[in-house]
Amino acid sequence: MGVMPVKKLIISMSVPMMISMLVQALYNIVDSVFVARLGEEALTAVTLVFPLQQLMIAVGTGTGVGVNALLSRSLGEKKTNVSDKSANMALLLSFFNFLLFLLLGMTIVKPFISSQTESSVTRAFGIDYGTIVCCFSFGIFFQIMLERLLQSTGRTVLSMASQLTGAIINTILDPLLIFGLLGFPKLGIAGAAYATVIGQTIAAVTGFVLNIKYNKEIHFSFGSVIRPDIKIIGRIYSVGLPSILMVSISSVMTYSMNMILKTFSDTATAVFGSYFKLQSFVFMPVFGLNNGTIPVLAYNLGARKKERIDETLKFAIKLAVSIMLAGLLIFELIPGVLLSFFDASDYMLSIGIPALRIIAIHFPIAGVSIVLISLFQAFSKSVYSFIVSICRQLVVLIPAAYLLSLTGNVSNVWWSFPMAELVSLILTMTFFRRVYRSTFPPEENANEKSAEK
């Protein structure tokens, strides 16, 4: 961390994370690609369910962040009793999270979907899909948690193997269960939901086996799992709750945008859902870069190696912007080809092509913001990340989208994305300057230069 050339270090730290994130993006898009063959209503239905899936991911990953932090720290302190308790409480909390969404699946899915569409066909599709992914959500919660346990002990390759297993199973089962191929039942959109939960469950089983076989630093015990340790749970959520809230913001944003777009047509909502799935292939590698950059920044902060922090940020920004520029070019040059993955109708193309071109304008700006935000997390200033996220998605994006929708032209709504990202960048740079200067005061920098002379 302190001596390896920065560029080589960032690449070695980030590439496994990037691959892992791309696998997650594959999960997001596969269902939609196959479901689109059932019709535009089915594609729209999956989009309407997506905020609930985002909420599941928020709860799962946020809990995982808390477990990861406590487990890694206790292992570093050689407190094996605490690390084992953390791992066992991780399994118990995953089960509690499943019970929560089982209840939500049986109660709120129907009114949640109905609030976003007036089409009876879309509503029926959405209720079927949403009920299944919520009521059988034990797979996603255990998959996320077991992968976090592997990551906390440095076994990122094994974590990636678990993710890949689930994604491959999901991809194989989707056409088989949706269209009834090779003797499988023809289940339509329900088949897509079952393919998703089966893939997640198999990934969870894979993660459990890998933890048992290779993760020797932690020890599972059924007796410990069924006995809640309130103190350990409190420590987990003291770190995990802010992460849950931050990721949940995306769920609120997606639901709000669906509500705005439904005033135009369900097709507009389908376009938004298609964009959201497509952009994940651009953003996920940058988020992987962010995750790989954070430990490098944190280590060199502890070592007070300002030069390496500066070099890390400059290289990460160049890499992130390069990835985003590539994404921008693809969205600008072949938006019709991208939408064709979702079997887009002529009407959907007429809305979607300008949508993708307008929204993609903000990609390079977002790349800079994501890297700078990694410094907030590395320097234990996550509150700034939370403020930026709220302002970008709820304070600027949704109000701007609503006001632009009043023009009666759906194409105007998409401009809310570049507007929100520009405000986000200004806020991020303001907070970055404050954190950087407070961490490395100008007088300290002057003293270091004098000492070097």
N, C-alpha and C positions, 0 to 999 in steps of 0.2 A: 504493500500500500504506500510505503514511504519512499521506496527506492526504484521500483520498476518504472521504465519510461511511461509517461502518462497516457499516450495514445494506445500503446499496447495494453496497458492496464484497463483502460476504459473498454476497449474491444473485448478483452477476455472476461470482464465482469458483466458486460451488457449482452453479448450475443446469446448466451443461454436464456436470459430473461426475454430477449426479443423473440426468440423462437417460441418460448412458452406463451408469450402474449399473442403471437400469430396463430397458435393453436386455439387459443381462446376466441380469437376473431373468427376462426373456421367454425367453431360451435355456433357463433352468432348468425352466420350467413347460410349455412347448409340447409337448415329447416326452411328458410325463406325461399331459397332457390327451388327446392322441390315442391313446396307448398304452392308457389306461384303457378305451377302447372295445373292446379285445381281451379284457378280463376283468381281474378283481382280481389274478390271478396275475401278469399282465404288469405291472401297476402296481407290485406288490410287487417284482418283478424289477428294475425301474428304480431303486427305492429302495435295493436291495441293492448295485447298481453305483455308486451315488452317492458313497460314500467314495473309490472309486478316481478318480472324476472330480474330487472335491475335492482329492485328492492331485496330480493333473495341474495343476489351477489353482494350487495352492500352489507347485509347482516352477516353473511358467511365470511367475507374477506375482512370485515372490520373486527369480528371476533377473532379471526386468524391473526390479524396484526397484533392484537393484545396478547394472545397466546405466544406468538413468535417472540415478542419483546421480552416477556417474562421468562420464557424458556431459555432464550439465548443468554440473558443476563445471569440467570441462576446457574447455567452450565459454566459460564465464565467465572463465576464465584465459587465453583465446585460445590454448590448446594444441590446435590442430587435428589434430596428429599423434595425440594421445591420444584425442581424440573420434572420429576415424575408426577407430582400432584398436578402440575400445569398440563401435562400431556393427557392425564386421565380426565381432568375437568374439561379439556378440549373436546373429548368424545361426548361427555355428558351435555355440554352446551350445544354441540351439533345436534344431538337428539332433541333438546328443548326447542332449538330453532326450527327443526322439522315439524314438531308439534304445533308451533305457532302458525306456520304456513299451511299445515293441514287444516287447522281451524279456519284460516282465511279462505282457503280453497273451497270449503263447504259453505261459507257465508257471504263473502263479498265479491266473488268473481262475477256473478251475474249482474248485480247493480253496477259494478266497476266497468264492465264491458258495455252495458246498455247506455251508460252516461256518455260514451264516446261515439256512438253511431246510431243512426235511425234505421239502418238496413237490417231486416230480420235475418237475412242470409249471413251477413257479416257477424251479427250478434250471436247466432247459433254456432258458427265456426269458432268465434272467440271464446265462448263459454266452454265449449268442448276442450279446446286446447289449454285454456287457462286453468280449468279445474284439474286436469291431469298433471300439468307441470307443478302445481301447488300441492296437490294431495299426495304426490309421489316425490316430494322434494328431498327426501332423506339422502338420496344419492349426491345431490349437488353440495349439501352442507358437509357431509363426511368427506367427499372428494376434496373440497377446498381445504378443510382442516388437516387432513392427512398429508396433503401436498405441502402445507405450511410447516408441518412438523419435520418433513424431510428438508425443507429449505432452511429451517432454523439451525440445523446441524451441518449445513453446507452441502447437502446432497441434492443440488439443483438438477443434475442430470436425471436422477431417479424421479424427481418431481415432474420433470418434463415427460418422462416415459409414461407416468400415470395419466397426464393430460392427453398425450398422443393416443393412448389406448382408448380413452373415452371418445375422442373426436373421430377416430377411425370407425369404431363401432357405430356411432351415431350416423356417420356418412353412409355406411353399408346398409344399415337398417332403414334409413329414410325411404328410399325408393321401394324397398321390399314391402314395408308396412303401409305406405301411402297408397301404392298402386296394386298391391297384392301379387307381387312377382314371385316366381319359384315356389309356388304353393303356400306362400304366406297369406294371411287374411287381408283383404282390401279394406283398410280402415280410414282412408282419407286423411283429413287433418288430424284426427286422433292418432293416426299412425305416426305422424311427425312428432307429436307430443310423447308417445310411448318410446320412439327411437331416442329422443333426447334423454328421458329419465333412465332408460336402460343403459345408455352410454355413460351417463353420470354414475350410475350404481356400479357398473363394472369398473370404472375408473376408481371409485372409492374402494372397492375390494382390492384392486391392484395396489393402491396406495397403502392399504392396511398390511398387505403381504410384504410389501417393500419395507415398511416401517419395522415389522416384526423381524424380518430377515437381516436387514442391513443397518437399521438405526439403533445401534447398541447403547447409545447414550441415554435413551429413555426406556422406561419399562411400564407396560400396561398391566393393570390389575383390575379384574371385574369388580372386586370388593371396593376398590377406590373409586371406580367409575360411578357406581350407584350411590356413593355417599357424597353429597355436595359439600364442598369446602367454600364457605361464604367468603372467607378472607381472600382465597386465591381467585375466586370469581370476581370479587371487587377489584383486585389488582389488574385482572385481565381487561375488564371493561373501563377502567380508568384510562387505559391507553386506547382500547378498541372503540369506545363509544364515539369519540370525535371522528374517527375514520368512517364509522357507520353513517354518521350524519353527513359527512362530506360526500360520500358516494351516493347517498340517498337523494341528494340534490338533483342528480341526473334523472332519477326516477320522477321527481316532481316536475322537472323541466319537460321531460318527454310527454307526460300526461297532459300538461298544460298546452304544449304545442299541438298535440292531437286534438284537444278541445277547440283550439283556434282554427285548425285546418279543416275540421269537419263542417265548418260553416260554408266552405267552398264545395267540397265533395270528398267521398271516401277515397277517391283516386289520389287526391292531394295528400291524404294521410299515408297512403301506400307509398307515394314518392318519398315522403319523409322517412318512413321505415326503411326503404331501400337505401337511401342515402346513409342512414345511420349504420347499416350493416356494412356498406361499402367503405365508408371512411375509417372503419375500425382497422382495415388492412394498412392504412397509412398511419394512423395514430398509435396503434398498438406497439410497433417497433420503437416509436419515440418514447412511449411509456416504459418500455423495456430498458431503453437507454437511461431514462430517469432513474429507474430502480438500480441500475448498475452504477450510476454516478453518485448516488447518495452515500454509500459506505466509503467511497474514495474521498469525498468532501469531508465527511465526518472524521475519518481517521486523520487527515491532514490538518483539520481544525485542531484536534487534540495535540498534534505534533507542532502546531503553530507554523506550518509551512505554507505561507501565503502564496509563494510563487507557484507551488503545485496546485493550489486551489484555483488560482487565476488561469493556469494552463488547462486545467480540467474543464472549467467553464467555457473557455474559448473553443476548445476542441469539441465539446459536447454540443455547443450552439451551432458550430459549423456542420456537424454531422446531422443534427436534428433538422436544420433548415434545408440541408441537401435532400433528406428523405421527404420532407414536406414539399419541396419544389418538384420532386419527381411525381408525388401524388397530385400536385396542382396541374402539371402537364397532362397527366392521364385523364383527370376529370375534365379539363378544358378541351382536349383533342378528341376523346372517344366517349363522351357521356352516353351516347346512344348504345354503344356496345356494352357498357357497364350495366345499363338498365335492361338490356336484352337477356341478361342472366335471370331476370325475374319475369320473363315472358311478357314484357311490357306491351300494352296495346298502343295504338296510334295516339289516343287521348292521353295516356300516361306518359308517352314520350314527349308530347307537346308541353306538358307541365314539367316533366322531369329533367329534360335536357337543359333548359335555362336554369333550373333549380341547382343542379350539380355545378354548373359553371359559375353561378353567383356565389354559392356557399364556399366553394373551394378557394376563393380569393383569400380567405383568412388562414389557410394552412401554414404558410411560412411564419406569419405572426404568431400563431399558436405554438410553433416549434420553439421560438425564442422564450415564450412564457413558460412552457413546460420545463425547460432546462433551468431557468432562473428559479422556479418554484422548488426545484430539487434542493437548492441551497437552504430554503426555509426549513425543509424537513430535516436536512442534515445538521442544521444549526439549532434544532429543537425550537423552531419558531413556526410551528405548523398552523398557528392561529391565523397567520397571514395567508396561508394557502386556503384556509377555510373562508376568509373574507373575500379573497379574489374569486373563489368558486361561486359563492353566493351572489356577488355582484354581477359576474359574467352571465350566469344562467337564469337568475331570478329577478335581479334588480334591473338589468338592462335587456337581456335577450327576450324574455317573455313580454314585458310591457312594450318593447319596440315592435315585436311581431304582432301584438294585438293592434297597436295603433296603425301599423302598415296594412293590416288586414281590412281596416275600415275604408281603404281606398277602393276595395272591391276587386283588386288585381292580385291574384295569389303570388305572382312573380315578385311583387314588392316585399312580401313577407320574408323571403329568403335573405334579403339584405340585412335583416336583424342579426344574422350570424357574423358577418364581417364587422358590423357596428359594435357588437358585444365583445368581440375579440380585441378590437382596437382599444376599447376602454379597459379591458383586462390587462393588456400589455402596459398601458400607462400606469395602472395601479401596481402591477407586478414590479415595474422598474422603480417606482417610488418606494415601495417596501424593500426592494432589494438594496437600494442605495442606503436606506436607513439601517438595515441589518448589517450590511457590509461595513459601513463606517463605524457602527458601534462595536463591531467585532475587531476591526483593524483600524483604530483611530489614526488620523493623519500624523499625530505626533509620534506614534509608535513606528509608523512607516519611515518617518524622517530619521528616527534613532537607528533603525536597522540599516538605512543607507549610509549613515555616518559611520557605523561600526564596520561596514564592509569596506569603506574607504580607509 
